Amino acid sequence: SKRKRSVLNGEQLRLSAVLVPLLTINGEYNILLIRRSQLVEHHKGEISFPGGVCEKDDGGFEKTALREALEEVGIQPRDVLVLGMVDDMETVSTRYRVTPVVGVIPYPYSFTLCASEVDELITIPVSHLLDEINEREEPVVREGKTYTGFVYHYKNYVIWGATARILQNFLTLWKAIRPLDDTGSSLL
């Protein structure tokens, strides 16, 4: 689907898309995230989903998310079972409108990281994210500015900003279908 540029507080937002990759490790669903390199223009060192700016030739948000996942972490589009999209999210500091595309990928997988964009892959069990002790509202100080919002903690990682808001929306949907299977493992 194609959308026109969005406007927030009178400013145009750049359209972008991310892939929210789900994979199964030892019988449990996990979400794959990346730690961005220090070489990228925006969000240096932050935890995010693979993704980026929509290009004219992409032909839609799903194709943008798949192209970016291929470029950043080597996930072949043919290996992604796209489930759908969750609510768009605006980034406050960098002025993007992000469309999250949820897809299941096989695991184990031969990932290929783009060193100029990605420093590390992180897999987090969905069950960890569903545990309310790991989600809380707290301030994050970044480049001299303080942002307050929902934050997720996993090991030594702090997930905040648009990525945390995307996770929160995704997990709300996950909980809505979870009564079908208390283990959370029958999404498909």
N, C-alpha and C positions, 0 to 999 in steps of 0.2 A: 504494500500500500504506500502511496506517496502522500506526503503532507507538506503544506507550505511551511516556510520558516515561522517559528513561534515567536511571540513577543512577550517579554516579561519586564515590567516596570518601564515600558516604552522602548526597550532595547530588543533588537532581534537576537534570537538564539540560533546557534549553529546546530543543525540536525546531526545526530550521531546514533549509533546502535552498539549494543554489547551482546555477547553471547553469555548466557547463564548456563554453563555446562554441568549436567548431572552425570555422575558415573557411579558404578557400584564397586565398592572395595570390601572384600570379605562379607558379601551379602548385605551390605548397608549402603544406602544412598549417601553420596558425598557431593559437595559443590566444589568446583574447581575455580580458584581465583589466582591472580598473578600479583607479584610485587613489582611495580614499575621501576625501571632503571632510573639512575640519576641523569641520564642523557636525554630524556624526553622533555618536551617543552613545558607540559603541564603535569601536575600531580606527581612530581618526582618522589620515588620511594614509597608511594602509597599502595595500598591493597585495592585492587579493582578487578573487574571482569575483563577478558579480552574484548577489545572493541575500538571504535574510532569514528571519525567523521564520515558522513555519507558523501559519496561521490556520484556525479551525474550518471555514470555508466553502471552503477550498482543495480538499479532497478528495484529498489525497495529496502526496507530496514532489515529483513531477514538476510538478504544477500550481503548487505554491509556487514552485519554481525559475523556471517560465515567467512567473508573475505578477510576481515580483520583477525579472526581466530586463526585462520590459515597463516597469515603474515606474522602474527605475534608468537604463536605457540605450535604451529604446524598441524592443526586439526584440519583434516581434509573435509570439505563440505559434504561429500558423499557418506562420511562416517557419522554424520549428525542426524539424529531423528528429532526434527523440530516439533515441539509440543504446542508452541504458541508464544504469545507475548504477555508481559505484565505491564502495569501502568507506566507511562512515561515519567521521567524524573528530570527536573532541571538542576543544573549545577549552579550554585550561587556565585562562586568566584570566577569561573571561566566561561560562563554564559553559554552552556550547551543544553540542548534538550535531548535526553538519552532514551532510546527505545530498547528495553531489555527483551531479548529473544531467548526463550528457554528451550534447551535441547539436550537429549541424552547422547552420550558418546560411549564407545566401548572402552573397557579397561581390563588389563593393562593396555597402554597405548604408547607409541613411539613419538613423544612430543619433540619438537625442534624449536628451541627458544630463539627469538630474534634478540641478540645480545644488546642491541642499541635501545630496545624498548622494554625488555623483560629481564629482571634479575632472578626471579624465582617463581616456581609453581607451588601453590598451596592447596591441599585438599582438606576440606572441613566436613566432618559428618553432619548431616542434616539434624540428627538427634542432638548434637552439641549446640547447634544454633537454636533449636526449639527449647532448650533448657533456659528458662527465664533468668537464671543467675548470670548467664553469659551475655544478656542484652540489657542495657540500661542507658538512661539519658545522662550524659556528662559532657563537660566542655573538652574540646581538643584545641590545642594551640598549634597553629601552623603558620610559619613565616610571619610571626608577630601578630597574627589575628586569632581571635578566639571564636570557635564555632561550637554551638551547643546543639546537640541532637542525639538520636539513638546511635549507640556504639555497640559493636559486638567484640568480644574478646576471645581469642583462641591462641593458646600457647603464648608466645611473645608478640603476637600480632594484634593490632587495633584496627578494626574496620569501621569506618565512619563516613560521613558525607553521603553523596548520592549512592555509593555502593551499599552502605548500610540501609538506606531507605529502599533500595531495590530489593535487598534481602528481606527486609521487613514485609514488603508487599508480597514477595514470593512465598514467604513462610505463612502469611495469612491465608493464601490460597491452598498451600500444602495442608494446613490444619483443617480447612474446610472439607477437603476430600479424605482426610485421615480417618474419620470414623468408619470408613469402609474396611479399614485394616489397621488395627492399633499399632502394628509394627511400623507403619509408614512406608512399607515396602511394596505396595501394590499400586503404585502410581500408574504403571503401564498395564 
